[in-house]
């Protein structure tokens, strides 16, 4: 099992990566919504908006999970199951 510091570093990295994904997805949605209406005709425009919002929602859930895992470890000392048997190099 990785050391306390290694687990902390892994969880920090996972939160940062999830945050980057979420911010990127938010930016993509905002960009689409700022385009003039009808710039991409239906159904492609509607599909594009749907996919962007779906990615934003998925990214939000990933960020939420990563943050909760980090919080559980920091506050309660709960090591996530997937990190219990890994080495720091295998989890990064």
C-alpha positions in Angstrom: 0.0 0.0 0.0 1.3 3.5 -0.8 2.4 5.7 2.1 0.1 8.5 3.5 2.0 11.1 1.5 1.7 9.1 -1.7 -2.0 8.6 -1.3 -2.4 12.3 -0.6 -0.4 13.1 -3.8 -2.5 10.7 -5.9 -5.8 12.1 -4.6 -4.6 15.7 -5.1 -3.6 14.9 -8.7 -7.0 13.2 -9.3 -8.8 16.3 -8.0 -6.7 18.6 -10.2 -7.3 16.5 -13.3 -11.0 16.3 -12.6 -11.2 20.1 -12.1 -9.4 20.8 -15.4 -11.8 18.5 -17.2 -14.8 20.2 -15.6 -13.5 23.7 -16.4 -12.8 22.7 -20.0 -16.3 21.2 -20.4 -17.8 24.4 -18.9 -15.9 26.5 -21.3 -17.1 24.4 -24.2 -20.7 24.8 -23.2 -20.3 28.5 -22.7 -18.7 28.8 -26.2 -21.5 27.0 -27.8 -24.2 29.0 -26.0 -22.5 32.3 -27.1 -22.7 31.4 -30.8 -25.5 33.0 -32.8 -28.7 31.0 -32.8 -29.0 28.9 -35.9 -25.3 29.1 -36.8 -25.3 25.3 -36.9 -28.6 24.0 -38.3 -30.6 21.4 -36.4 -30.2 18.5 -35.7 -26.4 19.0 -35.6 -26.6 22.1 -33.5 -28.9 20.5 -31.0 -26.8 17.4 -30.9 -23.7 19.4 -30.3 -25.2 21.3 -27.4 -26.5 18.0 -25.9 -23.1 16.4 -26.1 -21.4 19.4 -24.5 -23.9 19.5 -21.6 -23.6 15.8 -21.1 -19.8 16.1 -20.9 -20.1 18.9 -18.4 -22.4 16.8 -16.3 -20.1 13.8 -16.4 -17.1 16.0 -15.6 -19.0 17.5 -12.7 -19.7 14.0 -11.3 -16.0 13.0 -11.6 -14.9 16.2 -9.8 -17.5 15.5 -7.1 -16.2 11.9 -6.6 -12.6 12.9 -6.6 -13.2 15.7 -4.1 -15.2 13.3 -1.8 -12.5 10.7 -2.0 -9.9 13.3 -1.0 -12.1 14.6 1.8 -12.8 11.1 3.2 -9.0 10.5 3.3 -8.1 13.8 4.8 -10.8 13.9 7.5 -11.5 10.2 8.3 -8.3 8.5 7.0 -10.3 6.3 4.6 -8.0 5.0 1.9 -10.0 4.4 -1.3 -10.2 0.7 -2.2 -8.5 1.2 -5.5 -5.4 2.7 -3.8 -5.1 0.1 -1.1 -3.1 -2.4 -3.1 -1.3 -0.1 -5.6 2.1 1.4 -5.7 2.5 5.2 -6.3 3.9 4.6 -9.8 1.0 2.3 -10.8 -1.7 4.8 -9.7 -0.3 7.9 -11.3 
